[in-house]
Amino acid sequence: MRSSTFARIAVLALLGAATYGGVLRGQQGSSAAPKNWTTAEDHQNMMAQLGIRKLRPGPSGNAGAPNEANYDEATANPYPNLPEVLRLKNGRKVATADGWWKQRRPEILEEFDREVLGRVPRNVPKVTWTVKTIGRANIAGHDVIGKQLEGHIENSAYPALNVDIQMTLVTPANAKGPVPVMIMFGGGTLPVALGGPAPRGRGPAPGGARGAAPGGAPAAPPAGDPPATEQLIAAGWGYASLSPTSVQADNGAGLTKGIIGLVNNGQPRKPDDWGSLRAWAWGAARGLDYLETDQSVDAKRVGIEGVSRYGKAALVTMAYDTRFAVGLIASSGEGGTKLHRRNWGEQVENLTGSGEYHWMAGNFLKYGTAEADFGTKNMGDIPVDAHQLIALVAPRPMFISHGIPERGDAKWLDHQGSFMAAIAAQPVYRLLGARDLGRSDDYKKEKMPAVLVSMLDGQLAWRQHDGGHTDGPSWKYFIPWADRMLKREGAVSATR
């Protein structure tokens, strides 16, 4: 009893310090230096704000570990009933498109904002884009124009932090008019042929170990497939590479810096403040702001793409910004298209741990709690789930892509859980006049199709390729499918 009392006093002291910090921040204004602490310190601060004393550890992706992740389908659905995507919180069923847009969709967004992804602040500063360099080159036999872009985030309210979004745009030089463009989360620098920096060696691909089993290296795309950038240019598309970490760091120590730190004057987050996924999605939206001003771009046909953690960010981008016309969401796992309520592979507890919590709102930590002032919460207590995040994209076209465990797209990602979420999102696609996967809505029984079997007839699309933790093999299917969905003149049917 005595130790429990002392623990509670310690938590209250930390909370008091956080409150005092907020008062002090208001007094100091823009003169305060940004908080410079470790991920562990930031993680502990958020736990203290929430009254959490202990979190449950997440399972391990390593075979044979004492806490090895579950891969038994018989025990994979401890909370089989998902929140109903077309039922209001007052119990009434939504039966019209108007009811979706005006009532149900805002309810779902509010719960993702408050409990899962965090809120974008109302005072987020504007971004001013500058074309730093322009170059011409030939990519796979096609003349292109490349632009190195920089989006300066206005920081006069807090000059101690300077944040500049890095993005490049490459478009066909001889196009007869504006072209569709895919924004791809990447390095944000021009290719060498267009004046970009020389490569510094090949490290892990974006979204590596955390999206696959820990320590697993992403598999390379098939040797016979050209890079996605070449396929896009050859098909008359352009592409933009946007650096997510130029917007917000991919770690907890960076939460007092980047765009999140800038709007908080370099101080810690509150429990419903945005995490890195929302920040990266916000950065992509600001990239689209620029593309809407570029005459070479068909701004009504701009898409977003990402793999692993950036697949999560691409899904969040599509869900929140309805200007994006199409999405390629690859191997996104927990926090992406995978159901939170599935006990398979990566779990909510992995996202609430110190390695990944920064992706989410602070409030999300509650769902990995073992001991707290409010008791305990788990995956079954989250008011929303991945099928609702997918449904927020409807009726716009979205292509969900996965590889196979044998090639490096680990079981950890829960491919079946991702398919179940897509199935459970179908009613919203149909309600809004779009085509779904063509399966029943029984997400408890529907099984994903065999590898290489395409489901590309509707705006909601699915394909599991035979590669690894990459979307490389998906592009030759995605591009013609997207052409059809976006009604591009001269588009061809997707390869079956």
C-alpha positions as CSV (number, residue, x, y, z in Angstrom):
1,M,0.0,0.0,0.0
2,R,2.8,2.3,0.9
3,S,4.8,1.7,-2.3
4,S,1.6,2.3,-4.3
5,T,1.0,5.6,-2.5
6,F,4.6,6.7,-3.3
7,A,4.2,5.7,-6.9
8,R,1.0,7.7,-7.2
9,I,2.7,10.7,-5.6
10,A,5.5,10.4,-8.2
11,V,3.1,10.3,-11.0
12,L,1.2,13.4,-9.7
13,A,4.5,15.2,-9.3
14,L,5.4,14.5,-13.0
15,L,1.9,15.7,-14.0
16,G,2.4,18.8,-11.9
17,A,5.7,19.4,-13.7
18,A,4.0,19.0,-17.0
19,T,1.3,21.5,-16.0
20,Y,3.8,24.0,-14.7
21,G,5.7,23.5,-18.0
22,G,2.6,24.5,-19.9
23,V,2.3,27.7,-17.8
24,L,5.9,28.5,-18.1
25,R,5.7,27.9,-21.9
26,G,3.0,30.6,-22.1
27,Q,5.2,33.0,-20.1
28,Q,8.3,32.4,-22.0
29,G,6.7,32.4,-25.4
30,S,9.1,32.0,-28.3
31,S,12.2,32.5,-26.3
32,A,12.2,29.0,-24.7
33,A,14.7,26.5,-26.1
34,P,13.1,23.2,-27.4
35,K,13.0,20.4,-24.9
36,N,16.0,18.2,-25.6
37,W,15.5,14.7,-24.0
38,T,15.6,11.1,-24.9
39,T,12.8,8.9,-26.3
40,A,12.6,7.1,-22.9
41,E,12.1,10.4,-21.1
42,D,9.4,11.6,-23.6
43,H,7.6,8.2,-23.4
44,Q,7.7,8.3,-19.6
45,N,6.3,11.8,-19.6
46,M,3.3,10.8,-21.6
47,M,2.7,7.8,-19.3
48,A,2.8,10.2,-16.4
49,Q,0.3,12.6,-18.1
50,L,-2.1,9.7,-18.5
51,G,-1.6,8.2,-15.0
52,I,-0.1,5.0,-16.4
53,R,2.3,3.1,-14.1
54,K,3.0,0.1,-16.3
55,L,2.5,-1.0,-19.9
56,R,2.2,-4.5,-21.2
57,P,5.2,-5.6,-23.3
58,G,4.5,-6.3,-26.9
59,P,5.2,-9.8,-28.4
60,S,8.4,-10.6,-30.2
61,G,8.7,-11.3,-33.9
62,N,11.6,-13.7,-33.3
63,A,10.7,-17.4,-33.5
64,G,11.3,-19.2,-30.2
65,A,11.3,-16.1,-28.0
66,P,9.6,-16.5,-24.6
67,N,7.0,-13.9,-25.7
68,E,6.8,-15.0,-29.4
69,A,3.9,-13.5,-31.3
70,N,0.8,-15.6,-31.9
71,Y,0.4,-17.2,-35.3
72,D,-2.4,-19.6,-34.5
73,E,-5.6,-18.6,-36.3
74,A,-7.7,-20.4,-33.7
75,T,-6.8,-17.8,-31.1
76,A,-6.3,-14.8,-33.4
77,N,-9.7,-13.2,-32.8
78,P,-10.3,-12.6,-29.1
79,Y,-12.5,-9.6,-29.9
80,P,-14.3,-10.9,-33.1
81,N,-17.0,-8.2,-33.3
82,L,-15.7,-5.0,-34.9
83,P,-17.3,-1.6,-34.4
84,E,-20.0,-1.3,-37.0
85,V,-18.9,1.0,-39.7
86,L,-22.4,2.2,-40.6
87,R,-23.9,2.5,-37.2
88,L,-23.9,5.9,-35.3
89,K,-22.9,6.0,-31.7
90,N,-26.5,6.5,-30.8
91,G,-27.3,3.1,-32.3
92,R,-29.0,4.3,-35.5
93,K,-28.1,2.8,-38.8
94,V,-26.7,4.9,-41.6
95,A,-28.4,4.1,-44.8
96,T,-27.6,7.1,-47.1
97,A,-24.5,8.8,-48.5
98,D,-25.6,12.0,-46.8
99,G,-25.7,10.2,-43.5
100,W,-22.2,9.0,-44.0
101,W,-20.7,12.3,-44.9
102,K,-22.5,14.5,-42.4
103,Q,-22.9,12.1,-39.4
104,R,-20.9,8.8,-39.4
105,R,-17.7,9.9,-41.0
106,P,-17.2,12.9,-38.6
107,E,-17.8,10.5,-35.6
108,I,-15.1,8.1,-36.8
109,L,-12.7,10.9,-37.5
110,E,-13.2,12.4,-34.1
111,E,-12.4,9.0,-32.4
112,F,-9.3,8.5,-34.5
113,D,-8.2,12.1,-33.6
114,R,-8.8,11.7,-29.9
115,E,-7.7,8.1,-29.2
116,V,-5.5,6.8,-32.0
117,L,-3.7,9.3,-34.3
118,G,-4.0,12.7,-32.6
119,R,-5.2,16.1,-33.7
120,V,-3.6,18.4,-36.1
121,P,-3.4,21.8,-34.2
122,R,-5.6,24.6,-35.4
123,N,-2.6,27.0,-35.3
124,V,-0.4,24.9,-37.6
125,P,1.6,27.4,-39.6
126,K,1.5,27.8,-43.4
127,V,4.1,26.4,-45.8
128,T,5.8,28.4,-48.6
129,W,7.2,26.4,-51.4
130,T,10.4,27.3,-53.4
131,V,11.8,25.6,-56.5
132,K,15.4,25.2,-55.6
133,T,16.7,23.6,-58.8
134,I,15.4,22.4,-62.2
135,G,17.0,19.8,-64.3
136,R,16.4,17.7,-67.4
137,A,17.3,14.1,-68.1
138,N,16.3,10.9,-69.8
139,I,14.8,8.1,-67.7
140,A,14.4,4.8,-69.4
141,G,14.2,6.4,-72.8
142,H,11.8,9.2,-71.8
143,D,12.8,12.9,-71.4
144,V,11.8,14.3,-68.0
145,I,12.0,17.5,-66.0
146,G,12.9,17.3,-62.4
147,K,12.4,20.0,-59.7
148,Q,14.0,20.1,-56.3
149,L,11.5,21.7,-54.0
150,E,11.6,23.0,-50.4
151,G,8.6,23.8,-48.3
152,H,9.5,26.3,-45.6
153,I,7.2,26.1,-42.6
154,E,6.6,29.5,-41.2
155,N,8.3,29.7,-37.8
156,S,8.1,33.4,-36.7
157,A,6.2,32.4,-33.6
158,Y,9.0,30.0,-32.6
159,P,12.3,30.8,-34.4
160,A,14.2,28.3,-32.3
161,L,13.0,25.5,-34.7
162,N,13.4,25.6,-38.5
163,V,11.5,23.0,-40.5
164,D,11.8,22.7,-44.3
165,I,9.9,19.9,-46.2
166,Q,12.0,18.3,-48.8
167,M,10.3,17.1,-52.0
168,T,11.1,16.5,-55.6
169,L,8.8,16.4,-58.7
170,V,9.7,14.5,-61.9
171,T,7.3,14.8,-64.9
172,P,7.5,13.8,-68.6
173,A,9.1,16.6,-70.6
174,N,7.0,16.1,-73.7
175,A,3.5,15.5,-72.2
176,K,0.7,17.2,-74.1
177,G,-0.9,18.4,-70.9
178,P,-0.9,18.0,-67.1
179,V,-0.1,14.5,-65.9
180,P,-1.2,12.5,-62.9
181,V,1.4,12.2,-60.1
182,M,2.1,9.8,-57.4
183,I,3.6,11.2,-54.2
184,M,5.9,8.6,-52.7
185,F,7.4,8.7,-49.3
186,G,11.1,8.6,-49.8
187,G,14.3,10.6,-49.7
188,G,12.9,13.9,-51.2
189,T,16.0,14.4,-53.4
190,L,16.4,14.4,-57.2
191,P,17.9,11.3,-58.9
192,V,21.6,11.7,-59.8
193,A,20.7,12.1,-63.5
194,L,18.7,15.2,-62.6
195,G,21.4,16.7,-60.4
196,G,20.7,14.9,-57.2
197,P,23.3,13.6,-54.7
198,A,25.2,10.5,-55.4
199,P,23.9,7.4,-53.5
200,R,25.7,6.7,-50.2
201,G,25.2,3.0,-50.1
202,R,22.1,0.9,-49.8
203,G,20.7,0.8,-46.3
204,P,17.3,-0.7,-45.1
205,A,14.4,0.4,-47.2
206,P,11.9,2.8,-45.6
207,G,9.7,1.0,-43.1
208,G,12.0,-2.0,-42.7
209,A,12.3,-3.8,-39.4
210,R,9.3,-2.3,-37.7
211,G,7.0,-3.2,-40.5
212,A,8.4,-6.7,-40.9
213,A,9.6,-9.0,-38.2
214,P,12.2,-7.2,-36.1
215,G,15.6,-7.5,-37.7
216,G,14.2,-8.7,-41.0
217,A,15.6,-7.0,-44.1
218,P,13.1,-5.9,-46.8
219,A,13.2,-8.1,-49.9
220,A,14.3,-6.5,-53.2
221,P,11.7,-6.1,-56.0
222,P,11.8,-8.7,-58.8
223,A,14.8,-8.4,-61.1
224,G,12.6,-8.2,-64.2
225,D,10.5,-5.3,-63.1
226,P,11.7,-1.7,-63.8
227,P,11.7,0.6,-60.8
228,A,8.4,2.2,-60.0
229,T,9.6,5.6,-61.1
230,E,10.4,4.3,-64.6
231,Q,7.1,2.5,-64.9
232,L,5.2,5.7,-63.9
233,I,7.1,7.9,-66.4
234,A,6.6,5.3,-69.2
235,A,2.9,5.3,-68.5
236,G,2.6,9.1,-68.7
237,W,2.6,9.7,-65.0
238,G,4.9,11.9,-62.9
239,Y,6.1,11.2,-59.4
240,A,7.1,13.2,-56.4
241,S,9.4,12.0,-53.7
242,L,8.7,13.5,-50.3
243,S,11.0,13.0,-47.2
244,P,8.7,12.3,-44.2
245,T,11.6,12.8,-41.7
246,S,12.1,16.3,-43.0
247,V,8.6,17.0,-41.6
248,Q,8.9,15.0,-38.4
249,A,11.5,12.6,-37.0
250,D,10.8,8.9,-36.8
251,N,11.4,8.6,-33.0
252,G,10.1,9.8,-29.7
253,A,13.0,12.1,-29.0
254,G,12.0,14.1,-32.0
255,L,8.5,15.0,-30.8
256,T,9.7,18.3,-29.4
257,K,11.2,19.1,-32.8
258,G,9.9,18.9,-36.4
259,I,6.4,20.2,-37.1
260,I,5.0,18.8,-33.9
261,G,7.6,20.5,-31.8
262,L,7.3,23.7,-33.8
263,V,3.6,24.2,-33.0
264,N,4.2,23.2,-29.4
265,N,7.1,25.7,-29.0
266,G,9.5,22.9,-28.5
267,Q,7.7,21.4,-25.5
268,P,6.1,17.9,-24.9
269,R,2.8,16.8,-26.5
270,K,-0.5,16.6,-24.8
271,P,-2.3,13.2,-24.9
272,D,-4.5,14.1,-27.9
273,D,-1.7,15.8,-29.9
274,W,-0.8,14.4,-33.3
275,G,1.9,11.7,-33.7
276,S,4.3,11.2,-36.6
277,L,1.8,9.4,-38.8
278,R,-0.5,12.4,-38.8
279,A,2.5,14.7,-39.3
280,W,3.7,12.8,-42.3
281,A,0.2,12.8,-43.7
282,W,0.0,16.6,-43.1
283,G,3.4,17.0,-44.9
284,A,2.0,15.0,-47.9
285,A,-1.1,17.3,-48.0
286,R,1.2,20.3,-48.1
287,G,3.0,18.6,-51.0
288,L,-0.3,18.4,-52.8
289,D,-0.8,22.1,-52.1
290,Y,2.3,22.8,-54.2
291,L,1.3,20.3,-56.9
292,E,-2.0,22.2,-57.3
293,T,0.0,25.2,-58.4
294,D,2.3,23.4,-60.8
295,Q,0.9,23.5,-64.4
296,S,2.6,20.3,-65.4
297,V,0.5,18.4,-62.8
298,D,-3.1,17.1,-63.1
299,A,-4.0,18.0,-59.5
300,K,-7.3,16.1,-59.6
301,R,-5.3,12.9,-60.2
302,V,-2.6,12.9,-57.5
303,G,-2.1,9.8,-55.5
304,I,-0.1,8.7,-52.5
305,E,2.1,5.6,-51.9
306,G,4.0,4.1,-49.0
307,V,5.4,0.8,-47.7
308,S,5.4,-0.4,-44.1
309,R,5.3,2.6,-41.7
310,Y,5.0,4.8,-44.7
311,G,2.1,2.6,-45.9
312,K,0.4,3.5,-42.6
313,A,1.1,7.2,-43.3
314,A,-0.2,6.9,-46.9
315,L,-3.4,5.3,-45.6
316,V,-3.8,8.1,-43.0
317,T,-3.2,10.7,-45.8
318,M,-5.9,9.2,-47.9
319,A,-8.3,9.0,-45.0
320,Y,-8.0,12.6,-43.9
321,D,-7.4,14.5,-47.2
322,T,-10.1,13.8,-49.7
323,R,-8.2,15.7,-52.5
324,F,-6.0,12.6,-52.9
325,A,-7.4,10.6,-55.8
326,V,-5.8,7.2,-55.4
327,G,-3.6,5.3,-53.0
328,L,-1.2,2.3,-53.0
329,I,-1.0,1.0,-49.4
330,A,1.7,-1.6,-49.1
331,S,2.5,-4.0,-46.2
332,S,1.3,-1.5,-43.6
333,G,0.7,-3.9,-40.7
334,E,-0.4,-2.8,-37.2
335,G,-1.5,0.8,-37.2
336,G,-2.3,0.5,-41.0
337,T,-4.7,-1.9,-42.7
338,K,-4.3,-4.6,-40.1
339,L,-7.1,-4.9,-37.5
340,H,-6.1,-3.8,-34.0
341,R,-8.4,-6.5,-32.5
342,R,-6.4,-9.3,-34.1
343,N,-4.0,-11.3,-31.9
344,W,-1.6,-12.1,-34.7
345,G,1.9,-10.9,-35.1
346,E,2.5,-7.2,-34.2
347,Q,0.1,-6.0,-31.5
348,V,-1.2,-2.8,-30.0
349,E,1.4,-3.3,-27.2
350,N,4.2,-2.9,-29.8
351,L,2.8,0.4,-30.9
352,T,2.5,1.7,-27.3
353,G,6.1,0.7,-26.4
354,S,8.9,3.3,-26.6
355,G,10.0,2.2,-30.1
356,E,6.7,3.1,-31.9
357,Y,4.5,5.2,-29.7
358,H,5.6,8.4,-31.5
359,W,3.6,7.3,-34.5
360,M,0.3,7.6,-32.5
361,A,-1.4,10.0,-30.2
362,G,-0.4,9.8,-26.6
363,N,-3.9,8.6,-25.7
364,F,-3.2,5.4,-27.6
365,L,-0.9,4.3,-24.8
366,K,-4.0,3.6,-22.7
367,Y,-4.7,0.5,-24.8
368,G,-1.5,-1.2,-23.8
369,T,-1.9,-0.5,-20.1
370,A,-1.2,-3.0,-17.4
371,E,-1.5,-0.7,-14.4
372,A,-3.0,2.9,-14.4
373,D,-5.1,5.3,-12.4
374,F,-8.0,4.3,-14.7
375,G,-7.4,0.5,-14.4
376,T,-6.4,-1.3,-17.6
377,K,-7.4,-1.2,-21.3
378,N,-6.6,-3.4,-24.2
379,M,-7.2,-3.8,-28.0
380,G,-10.9,-4.5,-27.5
381,D,-11.4,-1.1,-25.9
382,I,-10.2,1.0,-28.9
383,P,-13.4,2.7,-30.2
384,V,-12.3,2.3,-33.8
385,D,-10.4,-0.1,-36.0
386,A,-8.6,-0.4,-39.3
387,H,-11.7,-1.2,-41.3
388,Q,-13.0,2.3,-40.4
389,L,-9.7,3.9,-41.5
390,I,-10.0,2.2,-44.9
391,A,-13.7,3.2,-45.1
392,L,-12.7,6.9,-44.7
393,V,-11.0,6.6,-48.1
394,A,-14.3,5.6,-49.8
395,P,-15.3,6.0,-52.6
396,R,-11.8,6.8,-53.9
397,P,-9.7,4.0,-55.3
398,M,-7.3,2.3,-52.9
399,F,-5.1,-0.7,-53.8
400,I,-3.9,-2.7,-50.8
401,S,-0.7,-4.6,-51.5
402,H,1.2,-7.3,-49.6
403,G,4.0,-9.8,-50.3
404,I,4.7,-13.2,-48.8
405,P,6.5,-14.3,-45.6
406,E,8.8,-16.6,-47.5
407,R,10.3,-13.6,-49.3
408,G,10.4,-11.2,-46.3
409,D,6.9,-9.8,-45.9
410,A,6.7,-11.4,-42.5
411,K,3.7,-13.1,-40.9
412,W,4.2,-10.3,-38.3
413,L,2.1,-8.0,-40.6
414,D,-1.0,-10.2,-40.5
415,H,-2.1,-10.3,-44.1
416,Q,-5.4,-12.0,-43.2
417,G,-6.2,-9.3,-40.7
418,S,-5.6,-6.7,-43.4
419,F,-8.0,-8.6,-45.7
420,M,-10.6,-8.8,-43.0
421,A,-10.4,-5.1,-42.5
422,A,-10.9,-4.5,-46.3
423,I,-13.9,-6.8,-46.2
424,A,-15.4,-4.9,-43.3
425,A,-15.0,-1.6,-45.1
426,Q,-17.0,-2.8,-48.2
427,P,-20.4,-1.5,-47.1
428,V,-19.2,2.1,-47.2
429,Y,-17.8,1.7,-50.7
430,R,-21.1,0.3,-51.9
431,L,-23.1,2.9,-50.1
432,L,-21.1,5.7,-51.9
433,G,-21.6,4.0,-55.3
434,A,-18.2,2.4,-55.6
435,R,-17.3,-1.2,-56.3
436,D,-15.8,-3.3,-53.5
437,L,-13.9,-6.6,-53.5
438,G,-16.9,-8.6,-54.7
439,R,-17.0,-10.8,-51.6
440,S,-19.5,-11.1,-48.8
441,D,-19.3,-8.7,-45.8
442,D,-18.7,-11.6,-43.4
443,Y,-15.2,-10.6,-42.3
444,K,-15.2,-13.4,-39.7
445,K,-15.3,-16.1,-42.5
446,E,-13.9,-14.5,-45.6
447,K,-10.3,-15.6,-46.4
448,M,-7.9,-13.7,-48.5
449,P,-7.4,-15.1,-52.1
450,A,-4.3,-17.1,-53.1
451,V,-1.1,-15.3,-53.9
452,L,-1.0,-13.6,-57.3
453,V,-4.8,-13.6,-57.5
454,S,-5.9,-10.1,-58.4
455,M,-9.0,-8.4,-57.0
456,L,-8.9,-5.3,-59.2
457,D,-12.4,-4.8,-60.5
458,G,-13.5,-2.1,-58.1
459,Q,-12.3,1.0,-56.3
460,L,-11.3,-1.2,-53.4
461,A,-8.6,-3.5,-54.6
462,W,-6.4,-6.2,-53.2
463,R,-3.4,-8.1,-54.5
464,Q,-0.8,-10.2,-52.7
465,H,2.4,-10.6,-54.8
466,D,5.1,-13.2,-54.4
467,G,7.8,-10.7,-53.4
468,G,8.9,-9.4,-50.0
469,H,8.5,-6.3,-47.9
470,T,8.1,-4.0,-50.9
471,D,5.4,-2.8,-53.4
472,G,7.8,-3.3,-56.3
473,P,5.8,-6.2,-57.9
474,S,2.5,-4.3,-57.5
475,W,3.2,-1.3,-59.8
476,K,2.6,-3.1,-63.1
477,Y,-0.8,-3.9,-61.8
478,F,-1.5,-0.7,-59.9
479,I,-0.8,1.8,-62.8
480,P,-3.3,0.3,-65.4
481,W,-5.8,-0.2,-62.6
482,A,-5.4,3.4,-61.4
483,D,-5.7,4.6,-65.1
484,R,-9.1,2.8,-65.3
485,M,-10.3,4.0,-62.0
486,L,-9.3,7.6,-62.7
487,K,-10.8,7.4,-66.3
488,R,-7.6,8.4,-68.0
489,E,-7.9,8.6,-71.8
490,G,-6.4,5.6,-73.5
491,A,-6.0,3.6,-70.3
492,V,-5.7,-0.2,-70.6
493,S,-7.1,-2.9,-68.4
494,A,-5.0,-4.2,-65.6
495,T,-3.1,-7.4,-66.1
496,R,-5.2,-10.2,-64.5
